[in-house]
Amino acid sequence: MKSNRITNLLGIKYPVISAAMTWVTSAEFVAAVSNAGGMGVLGPNAGQKEKASSAEDMADRLTKEIRKVKELTNKPFAVNYIFPMGGASEDPFTNAVFEVLVKENVKNVIAIGHGVVERELKRLKEHNINVIYRDLSPTVEKLVEAEKTGVDALIVTGYEAGGHMSDFKISTLSLVPQVTSLVKIPVIAAGGIIDGRGAKAAFSMGAEGVYMGTRFIATFENPASIETKKAIVNVKSEEFIEFKSGAGHLRTIPTEAGKKALELINQGKPQEAYKYYGEGFKIGMLDGDLVNGTVSVSESAGGIKQILTCQEIIEEIVQSIG
């Protein structure tokens, strides 16, 4: 695979990036992706079994995880960076992450939000940190505006993606070519890409990299429970259930908790539904409790038939693209 603007920007061999997934990233997993030639990303609660008690506690844990990554690889990696949301000008957790990035000399972030917060972008760029922006509910117009702020690259996420789903039901196939035809900075495609065929399609639409979550959960190195990985391998795409949660749309393998949440939401009881999915990511995906948790993954999970290593996934993509 030839180098392009993404590989040159990030200093990686192949333009394959693992998603910054809540609870199911760790130093070991991130290093495995980076050592295979892609770029691993430390997500929220990376390497942890329980929530941090404060911003200071979170910063201490993140520092330890970053240092562990550096012990396991000398290749580039990134850290998830959440812009302040809900109209807030700043956030104590974001401030704590920023201080860790500077102290640990981290040079790549996946910045997420409902818009680029220019104060945050400015201070990241002052420390020569590469900022790849991922809008949580992307539209063509929002991503064109994001380019104007000076971010280095855009992750363009279709509705097929797992985790936090967009408020707009725009597919990867629809969104990526529209954005690549209008922006000049590199685009990284996300949502529904699980193999080389999907990556090749994304590149044909003008993307220069792929950002993958679900496929990387079903790897030996990922900290997700083996029960979760088996559930991903066994699920059929038509089996997923979906509902509007307090944090946006949620798609899950049909666990008992997910089905109960959907039932309550349909009854007009969103607050009661929350107790069934509020902590669902950790319970379902990290702990492997497929009764009381949720497993939020891409609808393309039906095409994942086996658990592989990160190396095997990246090698297949590279061979497919050529």
BAMINU-741627 format. One record per residue: residue number from 1; chain; x, y, z of N, C-alpha, C in turn. Coordinates in steps of 0.05 Angstrom, whole numbers. Example, Ala and Ser with C-alpha at 12.3 -4.5 7.8 and 13.67 -1.06 7.14 Angstrom:
[1, A, [264, -114, 156], [246, -90, 156], [264, -66, 156]] [2, A, [257, -45, 142], [273, -21, 143], [258, 1, 157]] 
This chain:
[1, A, [17, -24, 0], [0, 0, 0], [18, 25, 0]] [2, A, [12, 43, -18], [27, 67, -20], [21, 86, 3]] [3, A, [41, 102, 11], [36, 122, 32], [18, 143, 21]] [4, A, [4, 156, 39], [-14, 178, 31], [-12, 200, 53]] [5, A, [-30, 219, 52], [-29, 241, 71], [-34, 233, 99]] [6, A, [-50, 212, 104], [-55, 203, 131], [-30, 189, 142]] [7, A, [-18, 171, 127], [6, 157, 137], [29, 177, 141]] [8, A, [31, 197, 123], [52, 217, 126], [47, 235, 150]] [9, A, [22, 242, 155], [15, 260, 177], [21, 246, 204]] [10, A, [13, 221, 206], [14, 207, 232], [40, 190, 235]] [11, A, [55, 186, 213], [79, 171, 215], [74, 141, 218]] [12, A, [52, 131, 207], [45, 103, 209], [49, 90, 182]] [13, A, [50, 63, 182], [56, 48, 157], [30, 46, 140]] [14, A, [8, 39, 153], [-17, 35, 139], [-39, 53, 151]] [15, A, [-57, 64, 134], [-78, 83, 144], [-102, 69, 156]] [16, A, [-96, 52, 176], [-117, 37, 190], [-116, 45, 219]] [17, A, [-138, 56, 230], [-138, 67, 257], [-160, 52, 273]] [18, A, [-154, 44, 297], [-174, 31, 314], [-190, 53, 328]] [19, A, [-216, 48, 330], [-233, 68, 342], [-228, 72, 372]] [20, A, [-234, 96, 382], [-230, 102, 411], [-255, 92, 426]] [21, A, [-256, 67, 431], [-281, 54, 441], [-282, 56, 472]] [22, A, [-305, 63, 482], [-308, 65, 511], [-305, 38, 524]] [23, A, [-288, 36, 544], [-282, 12, 560], [-265, -9, 546]] [24, A, [-268, -12, 519], [-255, -34, 506], [-231, -26, 490]] [25, A, [-214, -9, 502], [-186, -6, 492], [-168, -9, 516]] [26, A, [-143, -14, 510], [-122, -17, 531], [-95, -13, 519]] [27, A, [-75, -10, 535], [-48, -6, 525], [-40, -30, 508]] [28, A, [-46, -54, 516], [-38, -78, 502], [-52, -79, 474]] [29, A, [-77, -72, 473], [-92, -72, 448], [-81, -50, 429]] [30, A, [-78, -26, 440], [-68, -3, 424], [-41, -9, 413]] [31, A, [-23, -21, 429], [4, -28, 419], [2, -49, 398]] [32, A, [-17, -68, 400], [-19, -89, 379], [-27, -77, 353]] [33, A, [-46, -58, 353], [-54, -45, 328], [-30, -29, 316]] [34, A, [-17, -14, 333], [6, 2, 323], [29, -15, 314]] [35, A, [35, -36, 328], [57, -54, 319], [50, -68, 293]] [36, A, [25, -71, 287], [17, -83, 262], [17, -64, 238]] [37, A, [24, -38, 244], [27, -19, 223], [5, 2, 221]] [38, A, [-16, -2, 237], [-38, 18, 238], [-33, 37, 261]] [39, A, [-54, 49, 271], [-51, 67, 295], [-73, 60, 315]] [40, A, [-65, 51, 339], [-83, 46, 360], [-90, 72, 375]] [41, A, [-114, 72, 386], [-124, 96, 401], [-134, 88, 428]] [42, A, [-123, 101, 449], [-133, 97, 476], [-159, 112, 479]] [43, A, [-180, 97, 486], [-207, 110, 489], [-213, 115, 518]] [44, A, [-238, 124, 524], [-247, 129, 551], [-245, 104, 568]] [45, A, [-234, 107, 592], [-231, 85, 611], [-213, 62, 600]] [46, A, [-194, 70, 583], [-176, 50, 572], [-161, 34, 594]] [47, A, [-163, 8, 592], [-148, -9, 611], [-160, -11, 638]] [48, A, [-184, 0, 642], [-196, 2, 669], [-219, -18, 672]] [49, A, [-225, -23, 698], [-248, -41, 705], [-270, -25, 718]] [50, A, [-264, 0, 726], [-285, 16, 739], [-280, 45, 732]] [51, A, [-300, 62, 736], [-298, 90, 729], [-278, 105, 748]] [52, A, [-266, 125, 737], [-249, 142, 754], [-266, 158, 773]] [53, A, [-255, 164, 796], [-270, 179, 817], [-270, 209, 813]] [54, A, [-251, 219, 797], [-247, 247, 792], [-230, 252, 768]] [55, A, [-228, 277, 760], [-211, 284, 737], [-182, 277, 743]] [56, A, [-174, 282, 768], [-147, 276, 776], [-141, 246, 775]] [57, A, [-160, 230, 784], [-157, 201, 783], [-156, 191, 754]] [58, A, [-173, 202, 738], [-173, 195, 709], [-146, 202, 696]] [59, A, [-135, 225, 702], [-110, 234, 691], [-87, 215, 700]] [60, A, [-88, 207, 725], [-67, 188, 735], [-69, 161, 720]] [61, A, [-93, 151, 717], [-97, 126, 703], [-88, 128, 674]] [62, A, [-96, 150, 660], [-88, 154, 633], [-58, 156, 629]] [63, A, [-45, 170, 648], [-16, 172, 647], [-3, 144, 648]] [64, A, [-12, 128, 666], [-1, 100, 669], [-6, 84, 643]] [65, A, [-29, 87, 631], [-36, 72, 607], [-19, 81, 584]] [66, A, [-15, 107, 581], [3, 118, 560], [31, 107, 563]] [67, A, [41, 108, 588], [68, 98, 592], [71, 68, 586]] [68, A, [49, 53, 592], [49, 25, 585], [50, 21, 555]] [69, A, [35, 37, 540], [36, 35, 511], [64, 39, 501]] [70, A, [78, 60, 512], [105, 66, 504], [125, 43, 510]] [71, A, [119, 28, 531], [136, 5, 537], [132, -18, 517]] [72, A, [108, -19, 505], [100, -41, 487], [105, -35, 457]] [73, A, [108, -10, 450], [113, -3, 422], [127, 24, 420]] [74, A, [143, 27, 399], [155, 53, 393], [141, 66, 369]] [75, A, [118, 54, 362], [103, 64, 339], [83, 86, 348]] [76, A, [73, 103, 329], [54, 123, 337], [27, 111, 347]] [77, A, [15, 126, 365], [-12, 119, 375], [-26, 145, 381]] [78, A, [-52, 143, 388], [-67, 168, 394], [-83, 164, 419]] [79, A, [-94, 187, 429], [-111, 187, 453], [-137, 201, 445]] [80, A, [-159, 190, 455], [-185, 203, 451], [-186, 230, 466]] [81, A, [-197, 250, 453], [-199, 277, 465], [-227, 287, 462]] [82, A, [-242, 290, 484], [-270, 297, 482], [-273, 327, 486]] [83, A, [-282, 341, 465], [-287, 370, 468], [-309, 375, 488]] [84, A, [-308, 397, 503], [-330, 405, 520], [-356, 406, 504]] [85, A, [-378, 397, 516], [-403, 396, 503], [-425, 410, 519]] [86, A, [-448, 412, 507], [-471, 424, 521], [-468, 453, 526]] [87, A, [-453, 467, 509], [-449, 496, 512], [-427, 504, 532]] [88, A, [-414, 484, 545], [-393, 490, 564], [-368, 500, 549]] [89, A, [-355, 521, 560], [-331, 531, 548], [-307, 514, 554]] [90, A, [-308, 500, 577], [-286, 482, 584], [-297, 460, 602]] [91, A, [-281, 439, 606], [-290, 416, 621], [-266, 406, 638]] [92, A, [-269, 400, 663], [-246, 391, 680], [-233, 366, 670]] [93, A, [-249, 347, 659], [-237, 323, 649], [-221, 328, 623]] [94, A, [-232, 345, 606], [-217, 353, 582], [-191, 367, 589]] [95, A, [-192, 385, 609], [-168, 398, 618], [-147, 379, 629]] [96, A, [-157, 359, 643], [-139, 339, 655], [-125, 323, 633]] [97, A, [-141, 315, 612], [-129, 300, 590], [-108, 317, 575]] [98, A, [-114, 342, 571], [-95, 360, 558], [-69, 361, 573]] [99, A, [-70, 364, 599], [-45, 365, 615], [-29, 339, 612]] [100, A, [-43, 317, 611], [-29, 291, 608], [-16, 289, 580]] [101, A, [-30, 298, 560], [-19, 297, 533], [7, 313, 531]] [102, A, [7, 336, 542], [31, 353, 542], [53, 341, 558]] [103, A, [47, 332, 581], [67, 320, 599], [80, 295, 587]] [104, A, [63, 279, 573], [72, 253, 562], [81, 256, 533]] [105, A, [79, 280, 522], [88, 285, 495], [73, 268, 474]] [106, A, [47, 266, 478], [30, 251, 458], [25, 270, 435]] [107, A, [28, 260, 410], [27, 277, 387], [3, 273, 369]] [108, A, [-15, 254, 376], [-39, 250, 360], [-64, 247, 378]] [109, A, [-85, 261, 370], [-110, 258, 384], [-133, 253, 364]] [110, A, [-153, 237, 373], [-178, 236, 359], [-197, 253, 375]] [111, A, [-203, 277, 365], [-220, 296, 379], [-249, 293, 371]] [112, A, [-267, 289, 391], [-295, 285, 384], [-312, 306, 397]] [113, A, [-335, 310, 384], [-354, 329, 395], [-377, 335, 375]] [114, A, [-393, 354, 382], [-414, 363, 364], [-406, 388, 349]] [115, A, [-381, 394, 349], [-369, 417, 335], [-341, 421, 345]] [116, A, [-324, 432, 329], [-297, 438, 338], [-297, 461, 358]] [117, A, [-285, 457, 381], [-283, 478, 401], [-255, 491, 396]] [118, A, [-256, 516, 386], [-232, 528, 376], [-211, 534, 398]] [119, A, [-221, 539, 422], [-202, 542, 445], [-185, 517, 449]] [120, A, [-199, 494, 447], [-185, 469, 451], [-166, 463, 427]] [121, A, [-176, 468, 403], [-159, 464, 380], [-134, 481, 381]] [122, A, [-137, 505, 389], [-114, 524, 390], [-93, 514, 409]] [123, A, [-101, 505, 432], [-80, 497, 451], [-67, 470, 444]] [124, A, [-82, 453, 431], [-71, 428, 421], [-50, 434, 399]] [125, A, [-57, 452, 380], [-39, 458, 358], [-14, 473, 368]] [126, A, [-17, 488, 390], [6, 502, 401], [27, 483, 411]] [127, A, [19, 458, 417], [38, 438, 425], [43, 417, 403]] [128, A, [37, 426, 378], [43, 409, 354], [30, 382, 355]] [129, A, [6, 381, 366], [-9, 356, 367], [-27, 354, 342]] [130, A, [-26, 331, 328], [-43, 327, 305], [-72, 322, 315]] [131, A, [-90, 337, 303], [-118, 335, 312], [-135, 324, 289]] [132, A, [-145, 299, 294], [-163, 286, 275], [-191, 289, 288]] [133, A, [-209, 303, 274], [-235, 310, 285], [-256, 290, 276]] [134, A, [-271, 280, 296], [-294, 263, 290], [-319, 275, 302]] [135, A, [-337, 284, 285], [-363, 295, 294], [-381, 272, 302]] [136, A, [-395, 276, 325], [-412, 254, 335], [-438, 251, 319]] [137, A, [-447, 273, 306], [-471, 272, 289], [-464, 286, 263]] [138, A, [-448, 274, 246], [-438, 289, 223], [-458, 294, 201]] [139, A, [-456, 317, 189], [-469, 324, 164], [-448, 335, 145]] [140, A, [-454, 337, 120], [-434, 348, 101], [-427, 377, 109]] [141, A, [-448, 392, 116], [-443, 421, 123], [-426, 423, 148]] [142, A, [-431, 407, 168], [-415, 409, 193], [-386, 402, 188]] [143, A, [-381, 382, 171], [-353, 374, 166], [-339, 394, 149]] [144, A, [-353, 407, 130], [-341, 429, 115], [-333, 452, 133]] [145, A, [-350, 458, 153], [-344, 479, 172], [-320, 471, 190]] [146, A, [-319, 445, 197], [-297, 436, 214], [-270, 439, 201]] [147, A, [-270, 435, 175], [-244, 438, 160], [-234, 467, 163]] [148, A, [-252, 486, 163], [-244, 514, 164], [-230, 522, 191]] [149, A, [-234, 506, 211], [-222, 512, 237], [-192, 506, 239]] [150, A, [-183, 488, 220], [-155, 482, 220], [-148, 454, 230]] [151, A, [-168, 436, 234], [-161, 409, 242], [-145, 396, 219]] [152, A, [-130, 375, 226], [-112, 363, 207], [-126, 343, 188]] [153, A, [-147, 329, 198], [-161, 309, 182], [-188, 306, 194]] [154, A, [-206, 293, 179], [-234, 288, 188], [-240, 258, 188]] [155, A, [-253, 249, 209], [-265, 222, 209], [-294, 226, 201]] [156, A, [-302, 214, 180], [-329, 216, 170], [-344, 190, 176]] [157, A, [-363, 192, 194], [-375, 168, 206], [-404, 165, 196]] [158, A, [-409, 142, 183], [-436, 136, 175], [-452, 123, 197]] [159, A, [-478, 122, 193], [-497, 112, 213], [-493, 82, 219]] [160, A, [-479, 68, 202], [-474, 40, 207], [-456, 35, 231]] [161, A, [-442, 55, 240], [-423, 52, 262], [-436, 43, 288]] [162, A, [-420, 31, 305], [-429, 24, 332], [-423, 46, 352]] [163, A, [-426, 40, 377], [-421, 60, 398], [-441, 83, 397]] [164, A, [-431, 108, 399], [-448, 131, 397], [-456, 135, 368]] [165, A, [-481, 132, 362], [-491, 135, 335], [-501, 163, 329]] [166, A, [-499, 172, 305], [-507, 198, 296], [-537, 203, 300]] [167, A, [-544, 228, 304], [-573, 235, 304], [-584, 235, 276]] [168, A, [-566, 235, 256], [-575, 235, 228], [-569, 208, 216]] [169, A, [-589, 196, 204], [-586, 169, 193], [-575, 170, 164]] [170, A, [-550, 180, 163], [-536, 182, 137], [-515, 160, 135]] [171, A, [-516, 144, 115], [-497, 122, 113], [-469, 131, 105]] [172, A, [-450, 113, 110], [-422, 118, 102], [-421, 122, 71]] [173, A, [-435, 105, 57], [-436, 107, 28], [-446, 133, 17]] [174, A, [-464, 146, 32], [-475, 172, 24], [-457, 195, 33]] [175, A, [-446, 193, 57], [-432, 215, 70], [-404, 219, 59]] [176, A, [-389, 197, 57], [-360, 200, 51], [-356, 213, 24]] [177, A, [-368, 204, 2], [-362, 217, -24], [-371, 246, -26]] [178, A, [-392, 253, -11], [-400, 282, -11], [-379, 299, 3]] [179, A, [-369, 289, 25], [-349, 304, 40], [-323, 306, 25]] [180, A, [-313, 283, 14], [-288, 284, 0], [-288, 301, -25]] [181, A, [-312, 306, -36], [-313, 323, -60], [-313, 353, -52]] [182, A, [-315, 359, -26], [-317, 387, -18], [-294, 397, 0]] [183, A, [-280, 378, 13], [-258, 387, 31], [-231, 380, 19]] [184, A, [-211, 394, 28], [-184, 390, 18], [-166, 374, 37]] [185, A, [-174, 373, 62], [-158, 358, 81], [-165, 328, 79]] [186, A, [-148, 310, 89], [-153, 282, 87], [-178, 273, 102]] [187, A, [-192, 253, 91], [-216, 242, 103], [-210, 213, 110]] [188, A, [-219, 205, 134], [-217, 178, 143], [-246, 167, 146]] [189, A, [-252, 145, 133], [-280, 135, 133], [-285, 117, 156]] [190, A, [-309, 118, 168], [-316, 101, 190], [-346, 93, 188]] [191, A, [-352, 70, 199], [-379, 61, 199], [-384, 38, 180]] [192, A, [-385, 13, 191], [-392, -10, 175], [-369, -23, 160]] [193, A, [-344, -13, 165], [-321, -24, 151], [-308, -46, 169]] [194, A, [-308, -70, 159], [-298, -93, 175], [-276, -109, 161]] [195, A, [-271, -102, 135], [-250, -117, 121], [-239, -101, 97]] [196, A, [-222, -114, 82], [-210, -101, 59], [-229, -91, 38]] [197, A, [-251, -106, 34], [-271, -98, 15], [-283, -71, 22]] [198, A, [-290, -68, 48], [-301, -42, 57], [-281, -20, 55]] [199, A, [-256, -26, 63], [-235, -6, 61], [-230, 3, 32]] [200, A, [-231, -17, 14], [-226, -10, -14], [-249, 8, -25]] [201, A, [-273, 2, -16], [-296, 19, -24], [-293, 47, -13]] [202, A, [-283, 50, 12], [-279, 76, 24], [-258, 92, 8]] [203, A, [-236, 78, 1], [-215, 91, -14], [-225, 100, -42]] [204, A, [-243, 84, -54], [-253, 91, -80], [-271, 116, -79]] [205, A, [-281, 122, -55], [-298, 146, -51], [-282, 170, -42]] [206, A, [-256, 167, -42], [-239, 190, -36], [-227, 190, -8]] [207, A, [-234, 171, 9], [-222, 170, 35], [-193, 162, 33]] [208, A, [-177, 169, 53], [-148, 162, 53], [-141, 145, 77]] [209, A, [-161, 137, 92], [-157, 119, 115], [-183, 108, 125]] [210, A, [-182, 88, 142], [-206, 77, 154], [-203, 76, 184]] [211, A, [-226, 80, 198], [-227, 81, 227], [-247, 59, 235]] [212, A, [-237, 38, 248], [-253, 14, 253], [-255, 7, 283]] [213, A, [-279, 2, 291], [-284, -6, 319], [-292, -35, 322]] [214, A, [-316, -41, 312], [-327, -68, 316], [-309, -91, 308]] [215, A, [-296, -88, 284], [-278, -109, 275], [-255, -113, 295]] [216, A, [-245, -92, 307], [-223, -94, 326], [-232, -104, 353]] [217, A, [-258, -102, 360], [-267, -113, 385], [-263, -143, 384]] [218, A, [-270, -155, 361], [-268, -184, 358], [-240, -193, 351]] [219, A, [-221, -184, 367], [-193, -192, 364], [-183, -204, 390]] [220, A, [-162, -220, 389], [-152, -233, 413], [-140, -212, 432]] [221, A, [-130, -190, 422], [-116, -170, 439], [-136, -151, 452]] [222, A, [-160, -149, 443], [-179, -129, 454], [-188, -138, 482]] [223, A, [-192, -119, 500], [-199, -127, 528], [-229, -134, 531]] [224, A, [-245, -132, 510], [-273, -141, 512], [-274, -170, 521]] [225, A, [-296, -177, 535], [-300, -204, 544], [-301, -223, 521]] [226, A, [-292, -248, 525], [-293, -268, 505], [-322, -274, 498]] [227, A, [-341, -271, 518], [-369, -275, 512], [-380, -254, 493]] [228, A, [-370, -230, 496], [-378, -208, 477], [-367, -214, 449]] [229, A, [-343, -223, 448], [-331, -229, 422], [-346, -251, 408]] [230, A, [-353, -272, 423], [-369, -293, 411], [-396, -284, 402]] [231, A, [-408, -265, 417], [-434, -255, 410], [-433, -239, 384]] [232, A, [-411, -224, 380], [-407, -210, 355], [-404, -229, 331]] [233, A, [-389, -250, 336], [-385, -270, 314], [-411, -284, 307]] [234, A, [-429, -287, 327], [-453, -302, 322], [-477, -286, 314]] [235, A, [-476, -259, 317], [-500, -243, 312], [-505, -240, 282]] [236, A, [-530, -238, 275], [-538, -232, 247], [-546, -203, 246]] [237, A, [-540, -190, 223], [-545, -162, 221], [-574, -154, 225]] [238, A, [-593, -172, 219], [-621, -165, 222], [-631, -168, 251]] [239, A, [-614, -178, 268], [-623, -183, 296], [-620, -159, 314]] [240, A, [-605, -139, 307], [-601, -116, 324], [-627, -102, 331]] [241, A, [-627, -90, 355], [-649, -72, 363], [-637, -44, 366]] [242, A, [-654, -24, 363], [-644, 3, 363], [-665, 21, 377]] [243, A, [-655, 40, 393], [-674, 59, 405], [-659, 85, 410]] [244, A, [-675, 106, 415], [-664, 133, 420], [-659, 135, 450]] [245, A, [-633, 136, 458], [-626, 138, 486], [-621, 167, 493]] [246, A, [-614, 171, 518], [-608, 198, 527], [-583, 209, 516]] [247, A, [-566, 192, 504], [-541, 201, 493], [-540, 197, 462]] [248, A, [-564, 195, 450], [-566, 191, 422], [-576, 163, 416]] [249, A, [-576, 156, 391], [-586, 130, 383], [-567, 108, 392]] [250, A, [-579, 85, 400], [-563, 62, 409], [-572, 37, 394]] [251, A, [-554, 23, 383], [-559, -3, 371], [-545, -24, 388]] [252, A, [-559, -46, 394], [-547, -67, 410], [-555, -94, 400]] [253, A, [-538, -113, 404], [-545, -141, 403], [-569, -145, 422]] [254, A, [-589, -161, 415], [-613, -162, 431], [-610, -176, 458]] [255, A, [-597, -162, 477], [-594, -172, 504], [-621, -167, 519]] [256, A, [-624, -179, 542], [-648, -175, 557], [-651, -146, 566]] [257, A, [-629, -134, 574], [-629, -106, 583], [-636, -88, 559]] [258, A, [-625, -94, 536], [-631, -78, 512], [-661, -80, 505]] [259, A, [-671, -104, 506], [-700, -108, 498], [-718, -94, 519]] [260, A, [-711, -94, 544], [-727, -81, 564], [-726, -51, 561]] [261, A, [-702, -40, 555], [-699, -11, 550], [-717, -3, 526]] [262, A, [-716, -18, 505], [-732, -12, 481], [-762, -12, 488]] [263, A, [-770, -32, 504], [-799, -34, 512], [-807, -9, 528]] [264, A, [-791, -1, 547], [-798, 22, 564], [-798, 48, 548]] [265, A, [-779, 51, 529], [-778, 75, 513], [-803, 77, 495]] [266, A, [-811, 54, 485], [-835, 53, 468], [-860, 60, 485]] [267, A, [-859, 55, 511], [-881, 62, 529], [-879, 90, 539]] [268, A, [-859, 105, 530], [-856, 133, 538], [-844, 136, 566]] [269, A, [-827, 117, 573], [-814, 118, 600], [-783, 118, 597]] [270, A, [-772, 139, 585], [-743, 139, 580], [-726, 139, 605]] [271, A, [-736, 151, 627], [-720, 152, 651], [-718, 124, 663]] [272, A, [-740, 108, 662], [-739, 81, 672], [-721, 64, 654]] [273, A, [-721, 70, 629], [-705, 54, 610], [-675, 58, 615]] [274, A, [-668, 81, 625], [-639, 87, 628], [-625, 67, 646]] [275, A, [-638, 57, 666], [-625, 39, 685], [-617, 13, 671]] [276, A, [-629, 7, 648], [-623, -17, 634], [-600, -14, 614]] [277, A, [-594, 11, 606], [-572, 15, 587], [-551, 35, 596]] [278, A, [-556, 49, 618], [-538, 71, 626], [-509, 62, 630]] [279, A, [-506, 39, 642], [-479, 27, 646], [-474, 3, 628]] [280, A, [-491, 2, 607], [-492, -22, 591], [-466, -29, 576]] [281, A, [-452, -9, 567], [-427, -14, 552], [-407, -30, 568]] [282, A, [-403, -21, 593], [-384, -35, 610], [-394, -63, 617]] [283, A, [-419, -65, 625], [-430, -90, 634], [-431, -110, 612]] [284, A, [-439, -102, 588], [-442, -120, 566], [-416, -125, 552]] [285, A, [-400, -104, 546], [-377, -107, 528], [-352, -115, 543]] [286, A, [-348, -103, 566], [-324, -109, 582], [-328, -133, 600]] [287, A, [-350, -133, 615], [-355, -154, 634], [-367, -179, 621]] [288, A, [-379, -176, 598], [-389, -199, 584], [-416, -209, 595]] [289, A, [-431, -192, 609], [-457, -199, 619], [-478, -193, 597]] [290, A, [-485, -213, 582], [-503, -208, 559], [-532, -209, 566]] [291, A, [-538, -210, 592], [-566, -207, 602], [-570, -178, 611]] [292, A, [-553, -168, 627], [-557, -142, 640], [-542, -119, 626]] [293, A, [-526, -125, 605], [-511, -105, 591], [-521, -101, 563]] [294, A, [-508, -83, 549], [-513, -78, 520], [-487, -82, 505]] [295, A, [-489, -90, 480], [-466, -93, 463], [-471, -77, 438]] [296, A, [-460, -53, 438], [-466, -34, 416], [-444, -35, 395]] [297, A, [-450, -47, 373], [-430, -50, 351], [-443, -43, 324]] [298, A, [-426, -43, 304], [-436, -37, 277], [-456, -58, 267]] [299, A, [-475, -49, 251], [-494, -67, 239], [-480, -87, 220]] [300, A, [-456, -81, 212], [-441, -99, 194], [-428, -122, 210]] [301, A, [-432, -123, 236], [-421, -145, 252], [-430, -172, 242]] [302, A, [-452, -173, 228], [-461, -199, 217], [-442, -211, 198]] [303, A, [-423, -195, 188], [-403, -205, 169], [-377, -214, 183]] [304, A, [-376, -212, 209], [-352, -220, 224], [-356, -249, 233]] [305, A, [-339, -267, 223], [-343, -295, 227], [-322, -308, 245]] [306, A, [-301, -294, 253], [-281, -306, 270], [-265, -284, 285]] [307, A, [-255, -292, 308], [-237, -275, 323], [-209, -277, 312]] [308, A, [-197, -254, 306], [-170, -254, 293], [-151, -237, 310]] [309, A, [-126, -236, 302], [-107, -218, 314], [-109, -191, 300]] [310, A, [-100, -170, 312], [-99, -144, 299], [-81, -145, 274]] [311, A, [-60, -160, 276], [-42, -163, 253], [-56, -176, 229]] [312, A, [-72, -196, 234], [-86, -210, 212], [-107, -191, 199]] [313, A, [-120, -175, 215], [-140, -156, 204], [-127, -136, 186]] [314, A, [-105, -124, 196], [-92, -103, 180], [-79, -115, 155]] [315, A, [-67, -139, 157], [-55, -151, 134], [-76, -157, 112]] [316, A, [-100, -166, 120], [-121, -171, 100], [-129, -145, 86]] [317, A, [-131, -124, 101], [-139, -98, 89], [-117, -89, 69]] [318, A, [-93, -91, 78], [-70, -82, 61], [-69, -98, 35]] [319, A, [-73, -124, 37], [-73, -141, 13], [-96, -135, -5]] [320, A, [-119, -128, 5], [-143, -123, -11], [-139, -96, -26]] [321, A, [-128, -77, -13], [-125, -50, -26], [-101, -50, -45]] [322, A, [-80, -65, -38], [-57, -67, -56], [-38, -44, -54]] 
